Amino acid sequence: DEEVSGVLKSETADEITVAQPGGVLVKVKKANVKDRRKGLSGMPEGFGQILSRRDLRDLVEFLATVK
C-alpha cells in the first residue's frame, strides 16, 4: 500500500493525476485507490470572513499569477 499526496491536477474515468512538490506529476489508476481525503487549505481559518469579496477575488487573481 502506497500513499500519494499532492494537488489534484486532472481526473479521467480511469486515472487521477496528482502534482507533488517540485512539480512531479504522479498518475494513479482509480482501480488502485482505496481512499481519497481532502487536505487542509493553505488559507488561514476564517480568512474569507476578514476580506471583502473584492479583496478575496483580487488575492486569488494575484496568487494565480505567482509561479
ROSE-4610 file (N, C-alpha, C; in Angstrom, 1 decimal, always signed):
// ROSE-4610
residu = [D/D/D/E/E/E/E/E/E/V/V/V/S/S/S/G/G/G/V/V/V/L/L/L/K/K/K/S/S/S/E/E/E/T/T/T/A/A/A/D/D/D/E/E/E/I/I/I/T/T/T/V/V/V/A/A/A/Q/Q/Q/P/P/P/G/G/G/G/G/G/V/V/V/L/L/L/V/V/V/K/K/K/V/V/V/K/K/K/K/K/K/A/A/A/N/N/N/V/V/V/K/K/K/D/D/D/R/R/R/R/R/R/K/K/K/G/G/G/L/L/L/S/S/S/G/G/G/M/M/M/P/P/P/E/E/E/G/G/G/F/F/F/G/G/G/Q/Q/Q/I/I/I/L/L/L/S/S/S/R/R/R/R/R/R/D/D/D/L/L/L/R/R/R/D/D/D/L/L/L/V/V/V/E/E/E/F/F/F/L/L/L/A/A/A/T/T/T/V/V/V/K/K/K]
num = [1/1/1/2/2/2/3/3/3/4/4/4/5/5/5/6/6/6/7/7/7/8/8/8/9/9/9/10/10/10/11/11/11/12/12/12/13/13/13/14/14/14/15/15/15/16/16/16/17/17/17/18/18/18/19/19/19/20/20/20/21/21/21/22/22/22/23/23/23/24/24/24/25/25/25/26/26/26/27/27/27/28/28/28/29/29/29/30/30/30/31/31/31/32/32/32/33/33/33/34/34/34/35/35/35/36/36/36/37/37/37/38/38/38/39/39/39/40/40/40/41/41/41/42/42/42/43/43/43/44/44/44/45/45/45/46/46/46/47/47/47/48/48/48/49/49/49/50/50/50/51/51/51/52/52/52/53/53/53/54/54/54/55/55/55/56/56/56/57/57/57/58/58/58/59/59/59/60/60/60/61/61/61/62/62/62/63/63/63/64/64/64/65/65/65/66/66/66/67/67/67]
x = [+0.8/+0.0/+0.9/+0.7/+1.4/+0.5/+0.9/+0.1/+0.7/-0.2/+0.2/-0.5/+0.2/-0.5/+0.1/-0.8/-0.4/-1.7/-1.6/-2.7/-3.3/-4.6/-5.3/-5.1/-4.5/-4.4/-5.4/-5.7/-6.7/-7.2/-8.4/-9.0/-9.8/-9.6/-10.4/-11.2/-11.9/-12.7/-11.9/-10.6/-9.7/-8.5/-8.2/-6.9/-7.0/-6.2/-6.0/-4.6/-4.4/-3.1/-2.9/-1.9/-1.6/-0.2/-0.2/+1.0/+1.6/+2.9/+3.6/+4.6/+5.1/+6.1/+7.3/+7.7/+8.8/+8.2/+6.9/+6.3/+6.2/+6.5/+6.4/+4.9/+4.6/+3.2/+3.2/+2.2/+2.0/+0.7/+0.6/-0.6/-1.0/-2.2/-2.7/-3.9/-4.0/-5.2/-6.3/-7.5/-8.6/-8.8/-8.6/-8.8/-7.9/-6.8/-5.9/-6.1/-7.1/-7.3/-8.3/-7.9/-8.7/-9.4/-8.8/-9.4/-8.9/-9.8/-9.4/-9.8/-8.9/-9.2/-8.8/-9.6/-9.3/-8.4/-7.3/-6.4/-6.8/-6.1/-6.3/-6.0/-6.7/-6.5/-5.2/-4.5/-3.4/-3.9/-5.2/-5.7/-6.0/-5.6/-5.9/-7.4/-7.8/-9.2/-9.8/-11.0/-11.8/-11.3/-10.3/-9.8/-10.8/-11.7/-12.7/-13.7/-13.8/-14.7/-14.0/-12.7/-11.9/-11.8/-11.6/-11.5/-12.9/-13.0/-14.2/-14.2/-15.3/-15.4/-14.4/-14.3/-13.4/-12.0/-11.6/-10.2/-9.9/-10.8/-10.6/-10.4/-11.2/-11.1/-9.7/-9.3/-8.0/-6.9/-7.0/-6.0/-5.9/-7.0/-7.0/-6.4/-6.8/-6.2/-4.7/-4.2/-2.8/-2.1/-2.6/-2.0/-2.0/-2.9/-2.9/-1.8/-1.2/-0.1/+1.2/+1.3/+2.6/+2.9/+4.2/+4.6/+5.8]
y = [-1.2/+0.0/+1.3/+2.1/+3.3/+4.5/+5.5/+6.7/+7.8/+8.5/+9.6/+10.8/+11.9/+13.2/+14.3/+15.3/+16.4/+17.1/+17.9/+18.7/+18.0/+17.7/+17.1/+18.0/+17.5/+18.3/+17.9/+16.6/+16.2/+14.8/+14.5/+13.2/+12.8/+11.5/+10.9/+9.8/+9.1/+7.9/+6.8/+6.7/+5.6/+6.1/+7.4/+7.8/+9.1/+9.3/+10.6/+11.1/+12.3/+12.9/+13.9/+13.7/+14.5/+15.1/+16.5/+17.2/+17.2/+16.8/+16.7/+17.9/+18.2/+19.2/+19.1/+20.2/+20.1/+19.9/+19.9/+19.8/+18.4/+17.4/+16.0/+15.6/+15.0/+14.6/+13.1/+12.6/+11.2/+10.8/+9.7/+9.2/+7.9/+7.9/+6.7/+6.2/+4.9/+4.3/+4.3/+4.7/+4.8/+3.4/+2.3/+1.0/+0.7/+1.4/+1.2/+2.1/+3.0/+4.0/+3.4/+3.3/+2.8/+3.9/+5.1/+6.2/+7.5/+8.5/+9.9/+10.8/+11.7/+12.6/+14.0/+15.0/+16.4/+16.9/+17.5/+18.1/+19.5/+20.0/+21.3/+22.4/+23.4/+24.6/+25.3/+25.9/+26.8/+28.1/+28.4/+29.7/+29.6/+30.6/+30.6/+30.5/+29.8/+29.6/+31.0/+31.2/+32.4/+33.6/+33.3/+34.4/+35.0/+34.1/+34.5/+35.5/+35.5/+36.5/+37.8/+37.8/+39.0/+39.9/+39.3/+40.1/+40.4/+41.5/+41.7/+40.8/+40.6/+39.7/+40.2/+41.5/+42.1/+41.8/+42.0/+41.7/+40.3/+39.4/+38.0/+37.6/+38.2/+37.9/+38.4/+39.6/+40.2/+39.3/+38.7/+37.9/+36.6/+36.0/+34.8/+35.1/+36.2/+36.6/+36.7/+37.4/+37.5/+36.2/+35.3/+34.0/+33.2/+33.3/+32.6/+33.0/+34.2/+34.6/+34.3/+33.9/+33.6/+32.1/+31.9/+30.6/+30.1]
z = [+0.0/+0.0/+0.0/-1.0/-1.1/-1.0/-0.3/-0.1/-1.0/-1.7/-2.6/-2.1/-2.0/-1.6/-2.5/-2.7/-3.5/-4.0/-5.0/-5.5/-6.7/-6.7/-7.8/-9.1/-10.1/-11.4/-12.4/-12.5/-13.5/-13.1/-13.7/-13.4/-14.6/-14.9/-16.0/-15.4/-16.2/-15.7/-15.1/-15.6/-15.1/-14.3/-14.3/-13.7/-13.1/-12.0/-11.3/-11.5/-11.8/-11.8/-10.7/-9.9/-8.7/-8.8/-8.6/-8.6/-7.2/-7.1/-5.8/-5.8/-4.6/-4.5/-5.5/-6.1/-7.1/-8.5/-8.6/-9.9/-10.5/-9.6/-10.1/-10.2/-11.4/-11.6/-11.4/-10.6/-10.4/-10.9/-11.7/-12.2/-11.5/-11.0/-10.2/-10.9/-11.1/-11.6/-10.5/-10.9/-9.9/-9.3/-10.1/-9.5/-8.3/-8.2/-7.1/-5.9/-6.0/-5.0/-4.0/-2.7/-1.6/-0.9/-0.8/-0.1/-0.6/-0.6/-1.0/+0.1/+0.5/+1.5/+1.0/+1.4/+1.1/+2.2/+1.9/+2.9/+3.3/+4.3/+4.8/+3.8/+3.9/+3.0/+3.4/+2.5/+2.8/+3.3/+3.2/+3.6/+5.1/+5.9/+7.3/+7.6/+8.7/+9.0/+9.2/+8.6/+8.8/+7.9/+7.1/+6.2/+5.3/+4.8/+3.9/+4.5/+5.8/+6.5/+6.8/+6.8/+7.1/+5.9/+4.7/+3.5/+2.8/+2.1/+1.4/+0.2/-0.5/-1.7/-2.8/-2.9/-3.9/-3.6/-2.3/-1.9/-2.0/-1.7/-1.8/-3.3/-4.2/-5.6/-6.1/-5.7/-6.1/-5.6/-4.4/-3.8/-4.7/-5.0/-5.8/-7.2/-7.8/-9.1/-9.0/-7.9/-7.8/-7.6/-6.7/-6.5/-7.7/-8.6/-9.9/-10.8/-10.6/-11.5/-10.9/-9.6/-9.0/-9.3/-9.7/-10.0/-9.2]
